[in-house]
């Protein structure tokens, strides 16, 4: 598995990948393309033999960051891809000397919650009816010298 930063030329492939994973709140082509307009954007993707198998995106601010997307190909879940993406995100946070990393996750997404807890995230709040289908989001945060 190879990890690398997103390039603008990846947008079409990333949009197709998002659609294939069938998550109800997936990013579309325009959302992905517009992410490059934000100076605080950082995206990392995982490839294997030239195939896109995972992606993650973070929006950095002056005092912290938001993990806004992490997605692994259906048939590659629970095989270390999410771990590799999370480590890459945390390494970038360390390089930027950030103190906090936040995220929102569907309350029903137990595998994702378990991954985040494994990396030291704790639940700090809730967003009622956050998702389009009305499901709540758990707000989680990882704090420290190197979030």
Buried (B, 14 or more C-beta within 10 A) or exposed (E): BEBEEBEEEBBEBBBEBBEEBEBEEBBEBEBBBEBBEEEEBBBBBBBEEEEBBBBBBBBBEEEBBBBBBBBBBEEBBEBBBBBBBBBBBBEBBEEBEBBBBBBBBBBEBEEBBEBBEEBBBEBEEEEEEBBEEEBBBBBBBBBEEBB
